[in-house]
Amino acid sequence: MDALLELYNGMGISPAVYHYGQQVLEKLAPRFAEIDRVAEYNQAKVLAAMQKNRVSAACFAGTTGYGYDDVGRDTLEKVYADVFHTEAALVRPQITCGTHALTVALSANLLPGDELLSPVGMPYDTLQEVIGIRQSPCSLAEYGVSYRQVDLLPDGSFDYDGIRRAIGEKTKLVTIQRSKGYASRPSFSVEQIGELIAFCKSVKPGVLVMVDNCYGEFVETIEPSDVGADMTVGSLIKNPGGGLAPVGGYICGTQECVSRCGYRLSAPGLGQEVGANLGLMQALYQGFFLAPTVVAGAEKGAIFAANLYEPLGFPCIPSADAPRYDIIQSVALGSEAGMLAFCRGIQAAAPVDSFATPLPWDMPGYSDQVIMAAGAFVQGSSIELSADGPIREPYAVYFQGGLTWAHAKLGILMSLQKLVDDGLAAL
Ligand SMILES: *Cc1c(COP(=O)(O)O)cnc(C)c1O
């Protein structure tokens, strides 16, 4: 037995699962090489922005209290703005998560009487309460912001006629979600998003467009902000935090939109001038620096998972050979037992809490019970190897992350092992 197999075997992976994995990997070399080329480009892009803005050790100094004249915070925002090619950026540990960043972007730029339009179907679960699609205290609906939605056509493409009809007098802001989230639709390429933005702006010049960029950062060499988005929004415990950011969110966009976000996040009159960095700057810079390669590793894991599971009869979105626009891989396991086994495998392969057993629970912001496997250094971080999904048809797990490709590979093999052990998959 080779040394790696022996080590894996000691951790619970059988020779049969290991060899099946190796066989799957053989044909993936050209795709992995392409991912490495994208990572190299994005690494240079981040480096150039850090150099241009003269990042120095002084930027890592912690600040407290009001955080006036916080050089580290202000420079980091310039670095983000340069990478996303925007006029301005708001990048803060005070933004608690992705949902919060999106909420700030929406509530800062929508006023009573305005209408919000989603031309790509139902938004991500937690956004439904933010908008008021599911009634909730302090939703946009409560503040008099109405909402309209145009679903995707059955083939997953944009319903341009429907969108033209839906854009009206009141339409102020269009929200586009890049990644599929917990839905079974394809994720969109930045190019597709650009076409949709151009269309919306041709129907109504001046309409604002926000893109929910969660899980999409650095998967391609361009971002939604390169194709006309007024605000590009995401979470630092996903791609751009590179696994090192312990908290935070970002909004990159036009000066006007981002300034309003600053006023919404802190207070009118204060805006971006306040907000101490609490000593988190080194993690936010270093994580952003690592993010392109971390994302590449996670993407390799997603492709490996699809190529491992699809031939065994489990439908995968994206499918094994499909192009990738985010780091999410969904695998439909067909039963709750399958979801549990998959998540047990991911958990068992984790560096932290590997001894825990994930179980479904009622998570705030979600309408169905959700199961989550995450043995993460940062709680809930889904750029780290993780799997989750709502307990509902088609019993799909959404698998993502892995700070290193080797860890992603081990976790995916372990997930398959648990399914094989429970008689839910056969090689
Ligand atoms: C994760 C995610 C969010 C919400 O982010 P949280 O950090 O979990 O609040 C919003 N939209 C999409 C598409 C996501 O994947």
The ligand as a Tripos MOL2 file, in Angstrom:
@<TRIPOS>MOLECULE
LIG
   15    15     1     0     0
SMALL
NO_CHARGES

@<TRIPOS>ATOM
      1 C1        -24.2850   32.9480    2.0250 C.3       1 LIG1
      2 C2        -25.1350   33.7280    1.1370 C.ar      1 LIG1
      3 C3        -25.8300   34.8460    1.5890 C.ar      1 LIG1
      4 C4        -25.9040   35.2490    3.0350 C.3       1 LIG1
      5 O1        -24.7130   35.2610    3.6870 O.3       1 LIG1
      6 P1        -24.6030   35.0050    5.2560 P.3       1 LIG1
      7 O2        -23.1940   35.3740    5.5040 O.co2     1 LIG1
      8 O3        -24.8920   33.5730    5.5050 O.co2     1 LIG1
      9 O4        -25.5520   35.9060    5.9360 O.co2     1 LIG1
     10 C5        -26.5630   35.5680    0.6730 C.ar      1 LIG1
     11 N1        -26.6220   35.2020   -0.6060 N.ar      1 LIG1
     12 C6        -25.9960   34.1170   -1.0780 C.ar      1 LIG1
     13 C7        -26.1090   33.7470   -2.5140 C.3       1 LIG1
     14 C8        -25.2210   33.3480   -0.2240 C.ar      1 LIG1
     15 O5        -24.5950   32.2830   -0.6900 O.3       1 LIG1
@<TRIPOS>BOND
     1     1     2 1
     2     2     3 ar
     3     2    14 ar
     4     3     4 1
     5     3    10 ar
     6     4     5 1
     7     5     6 1
     8     6     7 2
     9     6     8 1
    10     6     9 1
    11    10    11 ar
    12    11    12 ar
    13    12    13 1
    14    12    14 ar
    15    14    15 1
@<TRIPOS>SUBSTRUCTURE
     1 LIG1         1 GROUP 0 **** ****
